[in-house]
């Protein structure tokens, strides 16, 4: 592959939005696995769909805050179904 084509491919790959891939993490309280699916914009004030492996179902949660913590990202959410605040530690 010519260098120019390789460079163009690398730039295009790196410019893909971060929300194109699922984001794996754990619920800080239960230790259960969670996954924020692709296509979700994870920003304060946004509602995102999360798959809760422990509950075995999808849940809509409202993002309250996002903080980088060491090698992970802490996402505090409000779970609309349970009426509880939850903290997810997402892989960085």
KOLVEXMAR-613253 format. One record per residue: z negated, x negated, y of N, C-alpha, C, CB in turn; residue in three letters. Coordinates in steps of 0.001 Angstrom, whole numbers, plus 524288, in hexadecimal, padded with zeros to 5 digits. Last residue first. Glycine has a CB too. Layout:
BEGIN
ZXYZXYZXYZXYALA
...
// end
This chain:
BEGIN
78B0182B7680BF378DEC8297081061792F8826FF80E9F78AB58258181362UNK
78690837418066E7886D831F1805AB78BC28304580A4A78B888317D8008FUNK
77C8983EBD80C91781EB83E3D80ADC7836B8387B80A6E785998411B80EA1UNK
772578461A80ABB7735B8408880B83778B183F6F8091F76EEF83CFA808FAUNK
76ECC851B0810EE7723984F2180D20772C18497280E93777A8851C980CE1UNK
764D385A6D81278766D48556381437769F28530180FC476251851AB815FCUNK
7638B867B5816C076415863D0812947662685EC3814F3767C9865CE80E22UNK
75CD887345819C575F3F86E7C81BAB75F4986A938172F75C4886C448208CUNK
75F9687FFC8145C75C7F87B33814C875FAD876D48174575A878797F80F63UNK
7648F888DA8111E7618788931815E775E2B88460816D475E2388DF8815C5UNK
76B3588953808C5765A0888D08079D762368897780C6E7648E8839180529UNK
774E088AE080E1D7734A88E3A809C276D6F88E0A808C67762C88CAA804D9UNK
775CF88338815F9775E5888C08175F7740E88C598130177B4D88A46818F7UNK
76F2F8782E8183A771B187AEC813DE77150880C8814F376F128797980E75UNK
7715086F47821B976E948742E820C7771AE8771881CAE76DEE87780825EAUNK
7702A8613782091773108661F820AF76F5986ABE8202C7772D8664281C4FUNK
771C185426823B276E0585876823667711285D80824267698B857E882799UNK
775E98493D81DBA7780684DF882014773FC8524A81F5E77D6D84F8381D96UNK
7765483BEA81E7E772D18404C81DB177503845018209676D2D83EFD81F92UNK
77DA6832BD817F277D9A8362881C7E77A2B83AD781B217834D837E681E19UNK
77AE7825538141877C5082AC18132B77C2E82DCC81848778A082D3F80F22UNK
776C181B868154577BD881BF1812BE77D71821868119577BD7818E280DCCUNK
76F8E81ED482041770C681AA181C937764281B3C81A7576CD781A8B81816UNK
7733782A3A8246976E47827F1822B276F6C823CD81E9876A8482C338207FUNK
7786B8321982E4B7796482DB982AB97742282B4D8296D77D3A8298F82D2DUNK
7776783FB582F0C7755583A998309C776A98369482C7C76F5B83AD583179UNK
7798684C32833E077BB8848158309B77997842EA832A5781E38482B830A5UNK
7751585998833C27755385451835F17779A85090831EB76FD885277837B4UNK
7785B8637E82FFF774A78631C8345A774F485DC5836F376F128642783274UNK
7822286AE882AA2780888658882BAF77D20865718309978565861E382C57UNK
780058753282242780FE873D9827B777EDC86E68828B777E77877E982B7DUNK
7866E8780A8162F781FA875EE8190C783AC874AD81E9A77FBD870FE8164EUNK
7899787F4580B5578AFD87E41810C57861787C808139378D708833081374UNK
78B3787AAA7FE62787D787CE78026378A1887B9F807C27822587AD1801DDUNK
78EFD87C1C7F1117904587A8C7F66578C9687D537FA267961287BCD7F7B9UNK
786D6878BB7E5E7789FD87C347E92578B23879C27EE727873A8816F7E9DCUNK
77EBA8744C7E02C7839E875947DD837871A8792D7E0A77827B878097D858UNK
77589870777E39077603876297E38377AEE877E67E0A57760C878497E918UNK
7784A865E67E2407737D867E57DFDA773A986DDC7DF7276EA8866277E309UNK
78144864987E841781A2864127E29377CDB866467DFD47825885E617E117UNK
7867386AF57F21378135869727F07178136869527EA7577CE986D577F2A8UNK
790378686C7FA9B78F4C869DD7F52C78A0F867947F3A2793CB867E37F17BUNK
7918386DED8072978F34869D2803F578EE286BD47FE5D789AF8682C8060CUNK
79867870108129179791871D580D30795CE86D2C809E579CA68745A80ADEUNK
7930D870EE81F7A7962386E5181B75794C28708B81624795398685A81B90UNK
7932B873D182CAE791C9875CF827857955C8732D8239A7924287BED82739UNK
78EC486BCC83767792E686DC8833F77909286FF982EED796DE8696C832B2UNK
7868D8675283CC07886186C6E83E7C78C9386ED483B1078A6086C04843DEUNK
78AB285A6083AD27867D85DEB83C64788CC862FE83E79782F085B568408FUNK
7949585916830FB792C9858108364D78E5D85BE883778797628589883A67UNK
79D64857BD8285A797B4857368285B795F38555882DBB795D88535B82401UNK
7A6C685FAE824A07A59C85C5F8291879FAB85C2B829A17A84985E7882E3CUNK
7AC9C860118185A7A81E861A881B747A73A85DBD81FDC7A33186222817FEUNK
7B47585BBA812747B5EF85FDC816197B16C861D8819657B8438644F8132CUNK
7ADAC859D58066C7B1988584380A467B2F285CEE80DAE7B6928560F80792UNK
79FF785D678050F7A56985D2A8038C7A90885B90807EB7A70F862448017FUNK
794C88573C8028E7976B859DD806DA79D398591A805DF795AE857A980C67UNK
78C06858867F86F7912D8568D7F9EF7934F859DD7FE60794FF856947F537UNK
7801D854477F28878311857DB7F5D9788428554C7F73077FF58594D7FAE8UNK
776478532F7E8AE77B3D851787EAF477DB0855D37EE3077F0984FB37E6A7UNK
7685D853557EAFB76D22855617E8A777200853977EB8A76CF385B417E887UNK
75F4D850E77EFB7761E984CA27ECF1766EE84E577EA5575E4F84A597E8EBUNK
759CA857E17F5CF75A39858F87F03275C728546A7ED1375D9785DB67EF5BUNK
759BB852BE7FFEC755168553B7FDAC7556D855CF7F7BF7544585A8C8001FUNK
763C184EA4801F075F2984B3D8024A75A5284D9C7FFBE75E0084A06807F3UNK
76E94850467FA6076ACA8533E7FD6B765C1850127FD68769ED858F07FB22UNK
778CE846BB7FB44774718492D7F8857711884C367FC647711E845097F59FUNK
78705845C97FAFC781C7844777FCC177DAC847157F96C7810F845FE8026BUNK
79498843FB7FE237905C844B97FA6A78B258431C7FCB07916C841B07F578UNK
79F1984A098034579ADD8468C804D279636847B68015A799708473480ABDUNK
7ACEA84A25800E27A7B984C61800447A3A284839801847A6F284E8D7FAA8UNK
7B6718472E80AD27B3FF8463A805CB7AEAC848DE8059B7B37B84056804C2UNK
7B9498493A814BC7BD3084A46810B37BAD7849B580B4A7C1DC8469C8114BUNK
7B2FD846B381D0C7B1B384B6581A1B7B5D584CCB816077B0FA84FE781DCDUNK
7B6FA83E48822497B2D083D4881E7D7B1A38421281B2B7ADDF83B8682145UNK
7C4E883E34823887BFC284015825237BBC683F48820CA7C003845E0826ACUNK
7CC0683235822BB7CAF083760820947C5938392C822627CB408375381A8AUNK
7CD928281F825BF7CD4E82BFF829E97CC6983188827D87D24682BD782D18UNK
7CEBE8222D81CE97C9DF821B081FD97C954825D0824117C98481C5A82246UNK
7D8FC8250B81A277D49E82634816AC7CF7D826128199E7D4788225B81221UNK
7DECF820F4822897DEDE82690821757DA488282981E027E4038281D81EDCUNK
7DCB2816478214D7DB27818F98261D7DAF881EDB825367DEF7817A982A9DUNK
7E13F814668176E7DBA9813758184C7D9C28166681D1C7DA9280D91818E8UNK
7EBD6816AC8195D7E8F4819AF8157A7E3108191D816487EA77817F080FF1UNK
7EE1280EC2820B67EE8F8143F8223A7EB70817AC81E707F466815F082254UNK
7EC9D805E581A4A7E96E806A581EF27E98380C59820A87EB588031F82361UNK
7F4958075F812FA7EF26807178113C7EB7880820815CE7EDFA801B480EC4UNK
7FD54806998195D7FC4180B7F816997F69980BBF814CE7FFE880C18811E7UNK
7FC557FC1181C847FC4C80044820687FB078058381DDA8019B800908233BUNK
7FD387F694813057F8517F66C815F87F7F77FAE2819EA7F7C87F131818C9UNK
803757FD618086B803A07FA2D80D237FE8C7FABB8103E808587FBB68108EUNK
800007FCAE7FB75800008000080000800007FC7A804D27FB3A803CA7FFFAUNK
// end
